[in-house]
Amino acid sequence: MEGGAKQKPIFFFSGDEHYYETLPAQQIRDYLGMPAERDVPAAEIFAKLQEKYDVFFLFPRKSEADRRKDIDVELRKRLEREGAKTGDIAISLMWDSKHDLDLHVIAPSGEELCFLHRKSACLGELDVDMNAGPPYSDEPVENVYWPLGKAPAGEYKVFVENFGYHKEGEAGAVLLKGQVFQAPPDLRSVQLTDTWHFASGVKFLDATAMFYDFEDNFLWHVDYRTKTTSDLSTVHSGDVMDNGAKKGSHTININLERFDPRVKAVIFTLTAWTEDLHVIIHPEVQFKNAADSTLLCTYSLEDQPTGDKTAVTMCRLFRPDQAASWQLEAVGEIGYGNVKDYTPVKADIAAYLARAAEAPPQHEADMAEEPPIDFRCSIVVNSNAEMIDGTIQGTKASSEVASFTYTGTQAYDGYADDSILAQWSQVLPKHRILSLTDSKGIVDVMLGVMAVSRGGLTLEEYHADLVERGQDDARIQEVMGILGTWWAQEVHTAVEFAPIPDKYLTEEDRLAAELAAAKATIAELKNQEVMANAPLQDLLKADLVKIASQTGDG
């Protein structure tokens, strides 16, 4: 809130945890869009902030039990989902992608627990390891623990390694147009499912599988009318409509071992039955390994404009020769035609195959970038938790997360209120760190700071405002106590402030205010040359010594 010419705007923020000591340069570039060549210490950031604003931090107090319970609900959910174990020490890692991060913990003995060495002689165990192979998860978690009473004393070191990226096109991932998924060599059968949605009425799509030989000549097709091939390798489900959900689907099951040896490729198309594709919402195909229902890959046309087009060539299942493994390419070519007349569709496919022969599709491994991966690590010692966030980038990159010494009995106090407040006081003035037990009173405290420091109200007048607004007695008492303590500290460095009623001050604040007033009186008397009066001087000194002894101010 703007004040007079010399007053800064007020900047409020609230939190109930430690701040991170450093802001990584990569996060500055990624999230703020600002150039950054180095990591920036938090103290530097807060110093810059206070050059422009009067900064206040509002801290809602919690019990340690509540604070640990709130540390990370998502992490706890994932650990419970995977049946992770805990004990004297449990160290956990989570991230939000199909990429393969690995948790490494070096025990006091020097043994390194990781995916290559899952159990140590000192009884530590990596009991949860994810995304090493399919099916890959977008919600992975890993966990290392020592059972109760078994964790050895000594120093522990925690590292995170980026083992590798599961790039677009690998199992379970979403293909981009032009990318190719390399199927495993033992793939025997696949299941293609296409789905679409519509906003009103009933909108039909038709899925067609068109077969081509090694000379790129058309052989035959399967659709809702011709539901199976003569070799019985391919079976079409026909239309499966859910009009209530405004959704339709088809399933095409393919036994690759039964294929006619002439078949090089199966090209899957979707065509609109009566209207054009613009009335179709989010057409998508999924490929699964029919043997175990593992999702291999997905391709969606959602972001491509379709205009008045009626057909789309979605993807191509092909093999370079009869001995080669199968591959799936996301095609995404839009054109005309439908099941009533496949001629335009076949013409578009012929043109696409001619282009593909001249410029083979690029595999996803050649196109991939290596983006940064954000992660969160939890270190739980004797049921007390610390959360650490980090970012890692690059295949085989490694990041040291933490090191700690375990004695077997220590209790971690990192989430105790005193520990959190002590850290914040390193970067902000202590009297502007406002702590309260009722988080609903945060707005009342903010309004009080602005009303008293910028709005010209006295504390008595703001107290009356709280009463008039119908706030309960407990909240009023806490809010006014916080404001009174803060205001007492502000007046030590400011001038011409209204006196603070004693009922809003703690005894310590009242004595500090008396000491400040006594010092101010002595300074004024010096200016008036009254200090030459020895009896008066002795009297003032006696009062000052008395007050100072009570406040501990030497």
N, C-alpha and C positions, 0 to 999 in steps of 0.2 A: 504494500500500500504506500503510495507516495506521501511524503510529508513536506516539511519546509525545505528551504534551499540546501541546507547542510545535511538533511536526513536522507539516508539510503532507503530504497525499497526493502520490505521485509520478505525473507525467503523461509518458508516453513517446509519441513519434511518430517516424516515419521517412519520409524522402523523398530524392530525388536531383536535384531541380531547384530553381530559385528559387521563392519564394512570390510571389503576386500582391500588389502594393503596396496595393490597395484592394479591399474587398468591396462590390460594388454593392448599393444599397438594394433594387433589384428582386429580386436573387437572395436576399437575406435574407427578403423577404416570400414569394417563391415556394417556396423550398426549406426554410426554417426555420419558416415560418408565424409570424414575429414582425413586429410593426410596425416600420417603419424609414422615416424621412423623409430620410435622407442616406446617402451612401456612407460606409463606415467604414474608416479607414486600418488596415492590417494591424498596424502598431506598437501601435495602441490595443487591438486584440484580444489580442495577445500579452501586453501589460501587464496586462490584466484576468485573463488565464489564469494569470499568475504570482502574482497576488494570492492565488489559491486553491491552487495546486499548485507543487511543485518540478518544473520543466519540463525535459525532456531531449530533444534532437533527435539521432537516430541517422542518420548519413549514409554510405551505401555508396558508396565511390569507384568510378568507372569511367574508362576512357580516353575522351578526347574523341571518338574515332571511334565507340566503342560508344555513347556518349551521344547523338550525332547520329543514329545508326542507330535508336535507340529513341525518338526524339522523337515521332513519330506514325506508326505503321504504317498506320492507316486512311487518313490523308491521302496517304501515299505510294501506297497501293493505288489510290485514286481517280485520282491524277495519272497513274499508269501505265495505268489503264483508258482514260482519255481521250487518251492519247498526248501529254501536256503536255511542253513543251520546257523546257530549263534553260540556264544560261550564267553570265555574271558575276553577274547578279542574277536571282533568281526569287522572285516574291511570289505566294502562293497563298491561297485562301480556301475553307473548307468549312463546311457547316451540314447539318442533318438534317431537312429538310422540303421540300415542293414549292413553298414560297414563293420569290420572286425577289429574292435579294440580289445586289448588283453590286459588283465590286471596282473601285476607282478608284485610280490611281497618278499623282501629279504628278511629272514628271521635272525635273531641274535647269533645263531650258530653259523651264519653265512649261507645257509641253504636258501635257494630262490624258488619260491612257489609260483608256478605259472602253468600254462596248458601243457608244457612238456614235462613238468614235474609236479604232479597234482597233490602228492602227499609227502610230507617231510618226516624225517626221523624224530623231530620234536613235536609231532602230532598235529601240525597244522595241515589244513586241507583246502584245496580249491574245489568246492563242491558244486558250483554253478559256473559254467562256461558257455557262452552263446555266440552265434554267428560265425563259428568256424566253418560250418557247412550248412546246406539247405535242410529244412526251410529256414530262411533268414527272417529275423524279427525287426520291426520298427521300434520295439520297446524292449531292448535287451538289458540284461543285468548280469553281473558276475559277482562272486562272493568267495572270500577266503576267511576261514575261522579257525580258532583253537577252542576245544571243548573246555567246559568249566573245570578249573583247577589244573589245567594242563599247559597253559601258555607259559613259556620260559621267560624269566626276567632278562632285560637287556634292551638293546636298541633295535627298532624295527624301521625299515625303509619301504616306502610305497611308491611304485612307478606305474605309469600307464603307457602302453606301447600301441601304436597304430600298426597292426599286423598287415593290413591291406584294405583296399577299397573294394567292395562288391559293387562294381560299376553298373550303370544302366545296361540292361540287357542280360544280366546274370540272373540266376534262378530267383523267382519271386519278385523281381524288380519290374518297373514300368519302362517299356521300350519307348524310345523317341523315333520319329519318322526316319527311316533309312538305317536304323540300327539292326543288328543281327544277334540273335541268341543262339549259342552253340549248345545243342542238346547233348546230354551225356551219351557215350557210345553204347550203353546198354539199354537205351530207351526202346521199348517194344511196342507201346501203344500210347496214344494221346487222346485227350478229350478237349474239344474246343467248345466253349460256351460264349455266345454273344448275347448281350443284353441291351435294351434301350428303354427310354421313358418318353412319355408324351403328356402334354398339359391338359388336353381336352379330347372328348370323343374316344375313339379307338384307332390307333395308328399302327399299321402293320409294316414290319420290315421282313425281308426275305433273305435268309442266309443260304449261299450257294457255294459248294466246293467244286472247283473246276480242275480237272486233271490234265497234265501236260507231259509229253515225253522228252527225251534228251535232245531232241531237235527243236524243242519249243513248239511242237504241234499239239493242238487240242485233241484230247482223247474222249472224255465224257464228263458228265457232271452229276452231282447229287443235290437235290433241293427238296422243298416240302412235298413235291409231287413224286419225284423219283427218289425214294428215300434210302435206297441202298445200291451199291455197285454189284456187278455180276460176280465178282470174286468175294463178295461178302466182307470186304475189308473195311467198308465205311457205311455207317448207319446214321441217318438224319432223324431227329426227334419230331420234326414238324413244329408248328407254332405252339408255344406255351404262353398263354396270356393271363395276366392278373389285372383285370380292368379296374378293380378297386384301388390298387396301388399305382395305376397308370404305368404299367411296366409289361414288357414282353421279353421272351428269350427263346433261343434254340440251343440244342446240344448236338454236336456231331462227334461220334466216337469213331476212332480210326485205329485199326490193327495194322501196324506198319509191316509186320512179318507176313501178312497175307497179300501185300501189294503185288499187283502185276509187275514183273521186272522192268517193263517199259517205263514205269512212272518215275519221272524225275522230280516233279513238283505238284503240289496241290495249292491252288490259289483261292483264297476265301474272299467272297464279295458280299456286301450288303446292299440291297436295293429297296427303294420305297415302292409300296404296292399301288397307291393311288395318287399321292401327292409327292412333292419334292422333299429333300432331306431337311429343309429348314424347320419342319414340324417335329423332327426327331431330336430328342434331348439325350446327350451323352451316350452315343453308341460306343460300345466297348467289347473287346474280345479277350478272353482268358484262355491260356493253354495250361493244361495239367497233365502230369504223368498219370495215365489211367490206372496203372498198377497200384499206386498208393495215394492217389489224389493230391500229390504235391504240386503246388502252384509253380509253374515254370516261368511264365512271364505274362504281362498284360499290355495291351495297346488300346488307347482311347483316342477318338477323333474330336473330343470335346471342344478344343480351341480353334479348330479350322473352320473358316467360313464356307458354307455350302451353296449359297445362292439358290438358283433354280435347279441345281444338279439332282439327279435321282439315284445315282449309284456311287459306291466307293469300294475300291479294291483295298481291303484292310491289310492283308498279310499273305506271305508266301512261305509254305513249308516245303523245303527242297533239300536235295543232296547233290553235290557236285558229280558224283559217280555212284555206281551201285554199291561199292564197298565203303563209301564214306558215311560218316555220321550225319544225322539230319540237322538242319538249321532252320530257324524261323526269322524272317525279315519283316519288319514293320514297313508297309508300303505307303498307305495313306493317299492313294491317287483317286481324285474325285472326277466323275464323268456322268454319262447318261446311260439309259437302258434300264430294264427290269426283267422279271421272270417272263413277261409276255413277249419280250424280244431281247435276246441276249446279244444280238449283233453289235450294238455300240459297246457293250461291256467287253466282248472278245477283242474288239478293235483296240480299246484302251489297254487291255492286257498285253496284246501283241506289241504295241508301241513300248510299253514298260519293259517287256522282256528283251527287246532289241537294245534299249538303253542299258539294261543291267548287264548284258553280254559284253558291251563295250567298256563299261565302268563298273566293275563288281562292287557290291555294297561294302561299306566300311564297317568293320567290326567295332563294337563298343570299346574294346580295349585300346584301339587306336585313337578314339575320340575323347577319352575320359580326361577330366581334370581331377585334381586332388584338392578338394575343398577343405577348409578347417572343420573340425568336428568338436563341438562343445560336449563336455562331460561333467558329471557330478560324482564325487567320491565321498563315501561315508566311512568314518573311522569310529568304531564303537568299542570302548574300553570299560569293562566293569559296568555295562549297561548305560554308560554316558557317551553321548555322540558329538562328533564334530563333522560339519559338512564343508567340503572344499570343492569349488568350481574351477574348471580349467578348459583350455582349448589346445588341440593338437592337430598338426597338419603335416602331410607327407607320409608315404609308405615307409614303414619301419622306423618312423620317428618315435622318440621316447621322451617322456616328461616325468620328472620327479615330482610327486604330489606332496609328500610329507615324510617326516621322520619323527619318531617319538620313542621315549624310554619307558619301559613297563617295569614296575617294581612288584607287581602282583597285588598291590593293595590301593594304589593311588586312585583317587576319584577325579575325573576330569571336570574342571570348573568352567570350561570355555563358554557354556551357555548360561552361567550364573549371571544375575543382573549386574553385580559389582564388576565382573570381568568385562562385560559389554560396555558399561558406562565408563570404565577406566580407559578403554580404547578410544571411545568417542571424545573424551576430554583431552586427548592428545591433539585433536585437530579443530576443536571448537571451544569457545569459552565455557567454563563449567556452569556459569549461571544461566547460560542459554540452552542448556540441556535440561529439558523439563520432563520429569518423570512422574507418571501417574498410574494408579491401579485400575481406574475405570476408563477403558479406551473410548467410551462414549463421550467422555468429557474433553476429548482432544479439540473439538471445534470450539467449545466454550473457552478453553485456554487460549487458542489462537485469536478469537475475538477479543478476549481480555487484553492480550498483548497489544493488539492494534488500537483498542479503545483508549488504553492508558498511555501508550507511548506516542500515538499519532492523533488520537481523537480528542485529547484534552480532558478525558474523564478521570476522576479520582477513583481509587479502589473502592471507596464507599459507594460512589455512584454506580460502578460496575456491579457491585454486590446487589444493589437495589434492582439493577436490570435483570440479573439472574433470578431474583425472587419474583419479579414481575413476569418473567417468561415461564414460571412454574417449574423450575428445576428442583429436584429433590434436595433435601438438606445435606445428605451425604456427599452428593456431587458438588454442591455449592461450597461445602467446607473444604473439600480437596482442591477444587479449582482456585479458591481464594487463597489457600495456603501456598499453592504453587506460585501464584501471581505475586503474593506478598514477599516470598523468598527471592524470587527473580528481581522484583522491583528494588528491594533493599540493596542488591548487588549493583544494579544499574546506577543508583544514585551516587555510588562511590566515585563514579567517573563522569557524572553529568551535573548540571547546575539548574537551579530554579525549578526543582521538582516539588510537587505538593508533598506534605508530610504523609508518612505511611501509618495508618492506624495500627496500634500495638496488637490488636486482635488478629491481624493478618500475618504477624511475624512470629517465628520461632524464638525461643529465648536466646539462641546463639545469634540470630539476625538482629534482635533488639539490642544486644550488647555491642555488636559490630557497628550498628547505626549510632549508638551513643559515643563509641570511640571516635568514629568519623566526625561526629558533631563537635566533640571536645577538641580534636585536632584543628578543626576549622575555626573554632573560637579562639584558640591560642594564636593561630595564624593572623586572625583579624586583630587581636589585641596587640600583636607585634607591630602590625601596620600602624596602629594608633599610638604606639610608644607607651602603652599602658604597662608593659612588662617591667618597667623600671620600679613599679610599686611592688616591693619585696613580699609583703604579706599576701597580696592578691596572687602573686606568682606562685608562692608556696601552696596556696589553696588549690589553684588550678592543677599544679603538678601532682598534688596528692590525689585529686579526683582522677586524673589521667592514669596514674599508676594503679589505682584501684580497678578501674575499668579494664585496663590492659591485662591485669592478672587474671581477671575473670574470662577474658576472651582468648588468653594464650598468646596475645600479641606483645612481643618484647619491645 
